[in-house]
Amino acid sequence: MISLKSLYRPAFAMALCATAGTAVAGNGPDPSGLPLCQQVSGADACRLPVRNGQFDNLDGWTRTSGLPSIGYDPSGNPYASLYTGAGIHQAVYAHFGTLSQEAAYVLRFRVRSDNGDTQVRATLSMSDGDGANALPLGSTATMAREGEWSSVELVVNGAAFAAPAHVLLEIANEGGNHDTVQVDDVYLVQSVGVEMLRRR
């Protein structure tokens, strides 16, 4: 069984050494080989059910701001296209037999910019199924590079939340130069085990 404890050792090591907070960004391995989370599972790490994380369409995603759309690369691969100020979010079901305060969550996605380096912000919160009553867990800002895909990773501790708990993930283009950001391959991983992030 693949374990997030080995997959994300660098990110967790960085976080365990940090004293200022619980959010870190990094470039861990591709989590697509992890099993999907189930009600009964012995996995230390599993993938939560993000809808359309590869952006065949925007079903499951809600516009936070701006006008997100679907774009395509030359080979026909779809991605989310976020113009300056645009953002999307999704409340992902996370009630799989593990208390949310006993889990860590890892958001990972790929990003690039069309016209120039552009700031992108990713945020994770606990929420209900509608994305309401959000309890922020952490966020990270990174630069989307022009014409070059890079990976963004955010690792946070969960927090106690009424059942059925969801994890609200948000991705937004914060650039100010009228640049379009492309987002693809969104994964949200739940990890349970001893290598939790240091609590504040």
N, C-alpha and C positions, 0 to 999 in steps of 0.2 A: 504494500500500500504506500503510495506517495505521500509524503508528509510536508506540510508547509514549513515545518521546523527545519528541514534540510533545504527546501526550495528557496526560502527567503531568509536564510541565515544572515547574509550581510545586512539586510534592512533591519532585522530584529536586533542584531548586535549593535548597530548604530543607535537604535531607539533605546535599548537598555542602558546605553552609556549616556543618553541625553537626560538633562535635568529640566530643560525649559518647557517641554511639552510632550505630546504623544503622537504628533503627526510628523512623518518623515517622507521624503521622496527619494526614489532610487530606480534602478533598472534591474529587477529580479528576473528570473527565468519565466518563460511562457507558461501560464497556469492552465492552458487548455487541456492538458492531460489529466488534471485532477477530476475525481468523480463528482457527479452532481450531488448536492446535499439531499438527504432522505430523512424521513422521520426516525428510522432505525438504522444507524450506521456507526461503524467503529473507526471511521476515517478521522485523522487528526486535522485534516484540511479538506474542504470540499467547495465546489462552485455553487454560489447562490444563483437562482433562476432569473438572470437579466434577460429581458425580452429584446430581441433585435439588437444584440450587442455588435453584430457585424453590419447592421444598418441596411438590410434588404429594403426596409421601409422604416418609418418613424413610429409605427404602432408600438404602444407601451411607453413611449416617451412623451413628456409634456413640455411645451414651450415655456421656459421661465421668462424669457425676454427676447426681443428681436424676432427674426424670421428664419429659423433653421430650415434646411432643405436637404435633399439627398443629391450627392454628386457622384461621378464615376471617373475612375482613372482610365488610361488608354486601353487596359485589358478588360474593362467592364466591371471591375471590382467597385462595389458601392461604399460610400462613407457618408457620415453626417457633415454637412457644410454649415459652418457657423460664421456669419458675417459679424463685424465689430459690434459688440454689445449683445449678441445673441447667446442664449443659454438653453440647455435642456436638462430635465431631471426625470428620475424614475424611482418610485418606491418599490423596493425589491423584497419579497417575502423572505423572512429569515427565522421563522418559528419552527425549527427542525429538531426540537428536543434538547437544545442547548440554551441555557439562560444567556440572554444578550450581554449581561455584565460579566460573563465568564468566557467571552469570545473576543478575539481580535478580528478585524476586518481589513482586507487588502483590496483596494481598487487599483486596477491596471488597465491602461488603454494606450493606443498609439495616436500621435498627433503630428501634424505638419502645417506649414503656412503656405499660402499661394504667392504672396507678394513681398513679404518682409518678415523679420522676426517679430513674433506677436505673443503677448502674455496670455496664458490660459490658466484658469483657476478650477481646481477640483475640490469638492467638499463632500464629506460624509456626515450624516446625522441619523439618529434613530427617529422613526416616525410611525404613524399609522398607515394603513393601506392607501389612503388618499394623499399621502405626503404632508399631512397636517400635523400640528403639535410637535414640530421638529425639535429634537434635542441635539445640538451640534456636537460632533465628536472631534472634528479636525478638518483642516484644509491645507492645500499646498498650491503655490503658484509656480509655473515653469514657463520657459520660452519655447514656443513652436517655431522651428527653424524653417526658413524658406526652402521648399522643394526637398526636404529631407525628413523622413519619418523618424521619430524617436519615441521611446516608451516613457510613460509617466506612471509612477506608483505612489500610492498613499496608504500608509499603514496606521490604524488607530485602534484603541481599545473600544469595545462596546460599552454600553451603559444600561442600567436597569430600565426597562420599558414595558408597559402593559402589553399583554398578549392580545392579538398576534403581532409580534414585533416585526417591523420592516426596517431596512436600511435605505435611507434616501440618498441617492448619489446625484450629484449635480456637476455639470461641466459647462464652463462659460468662456467665451472669448472676451478678454478684458483689454485687448489692444485698442489703441487710439488712432491708428493710421489707415483705417478703412481696409484692413487686410482680412481675408477669409481664412478661417482655420478649418482643417479637415480632421475629423475624429473617426477612429475605427477600432475594432477589436476590444470592446469593453468587457472586462471580467470583474466580478466581485467575489472574493474568496472569504470564507469563514474558517478561522483557525481556532482550535481548542488545544490547550496543553500548557506546559510549564513555561514556555518562552513567551509569556505575555509581555506587553509593553509595561514599563515601570509606571505604576499609578502615581498621580500627583499627590 
